[in-house]
Amino acid sequence: MDDERRELRRPARGERRATPLGDRPEQGAHVDPDTPRVIQEWDGCQWTPTGVADDRGAAAAEAGRDANARAERIPLPAFGKLPHMPEPWRPTKRFYRPDTSGQ
């Protein structure tokens, strides 16, 4: 089961992605949209650089088709696998406050 899921996540040969150039390439794609991006292609073992795009829009036009195909290939997690919420705790005996007003 885990092997099948890992294979679904692995990119297909020739698939492309855009990574920001700069000090922090691991940041989200929406951060600094005017930053140049490197276009990388999966050769079966590693991501190799194939070109450079001027900004996020140009990079998305170049690698966007593959990103959408990859997102469709990876299955969403199954919902409903969590246990049901337990019943709230209720005391088994009725609690009465002692009467201290008449003493």
N, C-alpha and C positions, 0 to 999 in steps of 0.2 A: 504494500500500500504506500509506504513512504517513498519507495523507488519510483512508483508511477507519478506521484505528486511532484517529486524532484524533476523528473523528465518533462512534465508539463511546464514547469517554471523555467527550465533551461531554454535559452533563446535558440531559434532555428538558424542554421548556417545562412549567412547573408543578411541577417536582421540588423537594423541600424538603430542607434540611439544618439541623443545629443547630450553632451556634458559641458557645463560652464567652464570656461577657462578662467583661471584666477587662483586666489589663495585657498578657497574652500569649494572644491568641485562637488562635495557631497551635499551642498545646500539644495533647497527645492528649486524647481525650474522657474517658479513664479518670482523668485528673488532676483533682483537686478536683470530685468528683461532686456536691457540694452547691452549686456555683457556678451562678447563673442563666445560662440560655442564650438566645440570640436565635435565632428560627426565621426562616430565609431561604428565599426562593422564587426559582427561576430564571425570568426573564421572556423568555429568548431571547438576551439580551445581557449581563446582569449579575445578581448575586444581590441581591435587594431584601428588606429586613426586613418580616416580616408579623406577628410576635408575639414574646412573651417567655415562656419556661418557667421554673418555679421551680428545677428541678434537672435532672440528667441523665436520670433516669427519665421525667419528664414530657416532656422534649424527645425522647427516644427513642420514646415513644408517639406523638408528633406527627409526627416525620419518619422514623421507622424503616422504614416500608414502602418509601419511596423509596430509602433507603440500601441496602436489600437488593436492590431491583431494579437499581440501578446496579452493585452488585458482581457480579450475575449477567450483566450485559450486557458487562462488560469481560473479554476472554479472558485466560486464564492464559498465561504464556510457554511456548513449545514447549521441551520438554526433549530432550536427546539431540543438540543442535546443537554441542556442544563437541567438539573433536577427541579422539580416543582418547589415553589416557595413553601416553607413549612408554616403550619398554622401558628398563630401567635400564642404565646404562653398564657394560660389562664390558670389561676389557683384552683385546686380541687376542693378546698373548703371555703365556705363563705366567711369573710372577715368582718367582724363587728368592732367598732371603736368603743372602748369602755366609756360608760357614762360617768363623768366626773362633775357634773353640774349640781347634783343633789347632796353632796357631802360636805 
